């Protein structure tokens, strides 16, 4: 997956991702983090890639994104194990 950094500063980052579903999942998990002030995404036109804006306090935006990805991965692993138990 390709990630393009559009803007970056100490407390803010804007990245462009390829998939709107991933951007929305990241937004949800980022907004659960108490160090994230705001996580929102936009897309100027349906043919364009979505851009995710993350503003933080207390940790870097990159760290917040990495933490969100880690939490998503943990939940997916748990879901996978629970699903395997159904067989």
Backbone bond lengths (Angstrom), bond angles and torsions (degrees), N, CA, C in turn:
res aa  C-N    CA-C-N  psi(-1)  N-CA   C-N-CA  omega(-1)  CA-C   N-CA-C  phi
1 X - - - 1.442 - - 1.527 108.62 -
2 X 1.298 114.83 138.17 1.451 120.74 -179.02 1.531 110.59 -96.26
3 X 1.333 115.43 132.17 1.462 122.04 176.87 1.526 107.52 -123.98
4 X 1.321 116.01 123.34 1.458 120.76 177.94 1.520 109.11 -109.54
5 X 1.329 116.50 126.15 1.459 120.79 176.02 1.528 107.67 -83.68
6 X 1.327 115.66 118.78 1.462 120.87 -179.50 1.522 111.75 -89.72
7 X 1.344 115.92 -41.74 1.468 122.19 178.32 1.515 107.64 -146.19
8 X 1.325 115.97 147.11 1.459 119.20 177.65 1.522 109.78 -151.88
9 X 1.331 114.54 133.99 1.461 121.61 172.71 1.524 107.31 -141.68
10 X 1.313 116.70 -173.05 1.471 121.53 -176.47 1.532 112.00 -59.35
11 X 1.320 117.26 -43.28 1.466 121.46 -174.14 1.523 114.15 -115.63
12 X 1.321 117.59 10.78 1.464 120.20 -175.11 1.519 110.29 -149.71
13 X 1.326 114.82 142.24 1.461 120.33 174.51 1.521 108.25 -144.75
14 X 1.315 115.33 144.18 1.459 121.08 173.15 1.518 106.82 -126.48
15 X 1.315 116.24 123.02 1.463 122.02 -178.32 1.516 109.77 -125.01
16 X 1.308 114.78 149.23 1.455 121.64 177.11 1.522 107.80 -107.60
17 X 1.319 116.19 126.89 1.466 121.96 179.67 1.519 109.32 -116.31
18 X 1.308 116.02 166.27 1.459 120.73 -175.86 1.525 113.38 -85.53
19 X 1.308 117.88 -24.91 1.458 120.67 -169.11 1.519 111.75 -123.02
20 X 1.315 117.10 127.70 1.459 122.30 -178.40 1.537 111.49 -67.83
21 X 1.323 116.95 -31.41 1.465 120.57 179.39 1.524 110.52 -65.33
22 X 1.313 117.08 -45.18 1.465 120.84 178.56 1.520 111.63 -63.74
23 X 1.324 116.48 -39.73 1.460 120.06 178.87 1.520 110.37 -62.07
24 X 1.315 117.53 -42.15 1.472 120.53 -179.10 1.526 111.38 -67.99
25 X 1.316 117.60 -40.96 1.465 120.35 177.76 1.525 110.34 -63.26
26 X 1.326 116.64 -44.53 1.464 120.52 177.06 1.528 111.25 -60.13
27 X 1.320 116.85 -42.84 1.471 120.91 179.73 1.521 110.97 -58.58
28 X 1.318 116.77 -45.37 1.468 121.55 -179.29 1.530 110.57 -61.48
29 X 1.320 117.40 -48.36 1.466 120.83 -178.02 1.522 111.83 -70.17
30 X 1.320 117.82 -36.20 1.458 120.21 177.26 1.524 111.34 -63.56
31 X 1.320 117.18 -39.87 1.462 120.27 -179.21 1.525 112.99 -70.89
32 X 1.321 118.03 -11.83 1.471 121.62 174.12 1.534 111.22 -80.80
33 X 1.326 117.50 -17.08 1.461 123.61 -177.44 1.534 109.50 -80.93
34 X 1.316 116.24 125.54 1.469 120.39 -178.21 1.527 113.08 -67.51
35 X 1.332 118.21 -18.17 1.460 121.47 177.84 1.532 112.81 -86.89
36 X 1.313 116.84 -4.99 1.461 121.32 178.70 1.524 108.71 -96.02
37 X 1.314 115.70 120.38 1.464 121.40 177.63 1.516 109.84 -76.79
38 X 1.335 115.66 -41.68 1.452 120.17 -176.26 1.521 109.89 -157.56
39 X 1.314 115.62 138.17 1.459 122.14 171.47 1.528 106.45 -137.59
40 X 1.305 115.59 114.81 1.467 121.30 -178.67 1.525 108.92 -138.43
41 X 1.318 115.83 157.79 1.451 119.06 175.54 1.518 109.18 -130.64
42 X 1.330 114.19 158.62 1.458 120.34 177.80 1.525 108.53 -145.97
43 X 1.301 113.08 159.26 1.460 120.49 174.82 1.519 106.19 -144.99
44 X 1.312 116.69 118.02 1.458 120.83 -175.83 1.522 112.29 -65.22
45 X 1.321 116.23 -34.54 1.463 121.46 -177.84 1.530 108.16 -149.85
46 X 1.334 118.35 146.24 1.471 120.10 -179.08 1.527 115.01 -57.01
47 X 1.310 118.32 -20.48 1.464 120.25 178.37 1.525 112.78 -85.26
48 X 1.333 117.10 -7.68 1.457 121.56 -178.66 1.522 111.48 -98.35
49 X 1.317 115.41 159.55 1.464 121.21 177.94 1.525 109.67 -76.12
50 X 1.337 117.71 147.02 1.464 119.98 177.57 1.523 111.89 -75.88
51 X 1.336 115.39 150.10 1.463 122.12 178.17 1.527 108.39 -117.33
52 X 1.310 116.17 132.81 1.462 123.48 -179.53 1.521 109.04 -106.61
53 X 1.335 116.40 126.19 1.456 122.80 177.67 1.522 108.39 -109.21
54 X 1.337 116.51 127.63 1.458 122.13 -178.94 1.523 108.67 -127.49
55 X 1.342 115.49 125.42 1.469 121.95 174.93 1.523 107.66 -117.62
56 X 1.342 116.04 135.03 1.464 120.45 -174.80 1.520 112.13 -131.23
57 X 1.339 113.72 167.35 1.463 122.98 169.42 1.520 105.90 -141.47
58 X 1.306 117.81 132.95 1.456 120.16 177.60 1.519 115.63 93.32
59 X 1.311 118.16 -20.96 1.462 121.74 174.92 1.519 107.94 -150.78
60 X 1.311 115.48 161.94 1.463 118.78 -179.06 1.532 109.65 -74.14
61 X 1.311 117.02 153.64 1.465 119.38 177.08 1.531 112.94 -60.42
62 X 1.328 116.99 -36.46 1.471 119.79 177.83 1.525 110.90 -63.08
63 X 1.332 116.89 -40.81 1.472 121.20 177.83 1.526 109.87 -64.22
64 X 1.330 117.42 -40.52 1.459 121.09 178.71 1.529 110.95 -62.53
65 X 1.322 116.45 -41.45 1.465 120.05 178.51 1.524 110.76 -66.35
66 X 1.334 116.69 -43.01 1.468 120.29 177.67 1.529 111.02 -61.08
67 X 1.330 117.40 -41.85 1.463 121.24 177.99 1.532 111.11 -63.37
68 X 1.327 116.57 -41.16 1.465 120.32 178.87 1.526 110.76 -63.32
69 X 1.328 116.37 -42.62 1.465 120.32 178.59 1.525 110.54 -63.44
70 X 1.324 117.13 -40.42 1.459 121.19 177.53 1.529 110.87 -61.87
71 X 1.329 117.34 -43.65 1.470 120.94 178.86 1.525 111.74 -65.58
72 X 1.305 117.13 -39.56 1.470 120.70 177.26 1.521 109.70 -62.83
73 X 1.326 116.76 -45.21 1.465 121.73 -179.84 1.523 111.20 -61.22
74 X 1.327 117.18 -42.73 1.470 121.02 178.99 1.525 110.79 -61.71
75 X 1.319 117.01 -43.80 1.466 119.93 -179.89 1.519 111.39 -66.73
76 X 1.320 117.48 -38.91 1.460 120.55 178.07 1.525 111.24 -65.96
77 X 1.333 117.13 -39.34 1.464 120.64 176.64 1.526 110.93 -62.39
78 X 1.331 116.31 -42.56 1.464 120.33 178.38 1.527 110.37 -64.50
79 X 1.310 116.72 -42.64 1.459 120.99 178.08 1.525 110.73 -60.93
80 X 1.334 116.09 -42.01 1.463 121.20 179.62 1.537 110.21 -62.42
81 X 1.334 117.03 -43.91 1.470 119.82 178.51 1.523 111.36 -63.49
82 X 1.324 116.69 -44.23 1.467 120.46 178.72 1.530 110.86 -61.71
83 X 1.314 116.65 -38.65 1.454 120.60 179.70 1.522 111.40 -66.90
84 X 1.343 116.40 -39.97 1.464 120.53 179.06 1.523 111.33 -63.68
85 X 1.321 117.10 -30.74 1.465 120.99 179.03 1.521 112.25 -67.47
86 X 1.312 117.52 -20.33 1.457 121.67 -179.24 1.516 112.69 -73.90
87 X 1.331 118.31 -19.95 1.461 121.96 -177.43 1.497 112.80 -68.98
